[in-house]
Amino acid sequence: MVIRPGARGRAVRDIQLRLLALGYDIDDAERATEYGPTTTSAVRAFQQQRGLLVDGVVGPESWRELVEASWRLGDRVMYLRSPQIRGDDVRDLQERLSALGFDTGRIDGIFGPRTAAAVREFQTNYGIPPDGIVAKSTVRALAGLPHLGHASVPPAARVREREALRRIGGMAGLRVVLDPGHGGDDEGSTGPTGVTEAGCVYALARELEAALATSGAAVYLTRDLSSAPTDGERAALANSLHADLFISLHVAAHDDTAANGAATFYYGHERFESEAGARLAELAQESVCELGLVDGRTHAKTFPILRETRMPAIQIEPCYVSNPREELLLDDPAFRRRLATAIAGAVREFVSSAVPA
Ligand SMILES: [Zn+2]
């Protein structure tokens, strides 16, 4: 389902109602009639705020995010089930528990095993039967406690990430999952002369694999040349391998062929960000830009691949394949090797700063 500017009908009305409930402005004249300019700018503002791709179009990801954003703590009974419950009510729960010192893991809005364990621990502490189910009594107990607010990163989530980093012993044996985007029938973006994203990020992943392996890291790729796993499958693979780091490789594309430069993304939203992801992103971005690429900076995003992975994860987009000059660079094996060397250098620096001296 993709709803675009100019669309009409019930789906548009539903999108508008959700945006209005979230506090976004939509012109009266557009309400209930059409996906006009103010609906489009509300969608863009929502996408910006939620760390999504900002295109003003409601595709499956933006729709899922709109639905998740609509849930409030207490709206529904929450517990560990499959598929796991997702939404801002889970995020709020995690934030409150984490602020009280109960370790829910990342504030990611996914009710997983660690969140369930934190709920049971909280219930035990507050004299509620520890069933891990968030129903009225638990919501009431949480609501009765001072809410420490959204200003700072909740302490338990941050402590947990630091502990995970402490387990990294150095480059030898470091488990790194490399994720070349797209693949199989999905070529990703294509450059003016036909260089495909899927092809060049796969070649880059192979170079990076070699560069990291020389430092003793154990490197895994999420796909081969012909396969195209979903983002969920890629993240699940990294999680099951207990990877220490996850690096997704894509390239950018834009209608304006002048657009160029590098950008790096890590997991985060307006109320939480992965400290380790941000640091790794910063190092990778700096290192890649030393090759003379324009600095498109690092950004906190909620891309599924960053959200579903349980280790520090980044997505690097070193170039625009739509830019004729950068397309040539991406197609050049010597340049890909320099990129791989730059990224591997950033990983080494990250690891040496994570390992206590
Ligand atoms: Zn891509």
Boltz pocket constraint, residues with backbone or C-beta under 6 A from the ligand:
constraints:
  - pocket:
      binder: B
      contacts: [[A, 181], [A, 182], [A, 188], [A, 189], [A, 197], [A, 249], [A, 250], [A, 251]]
      max_distance: 6.0
